């Protein structure tokens, strides 16, 4: 895959992270808040596209399984 595809996935996960972050901040819920922050940050440190997609999808489902 090329860098454009990786950039597109980074933007997608960042946008979803903004949603989680704003929801967590508004509801004062720690799990969505920190999941949103993680979705912002992790694309900067992953170089493999498939690892990025796997980690991003894993982070996205964490708030559904951990309710607090």
Secondary structure, DSSP 4 states (H G I P E B T S, - for coil): --HHHHHHHHHHHHHHHHHHHHHHHHHT-HHHHHHHHHHHHGGGT---HHHHHHHHHHHHHHHHH---
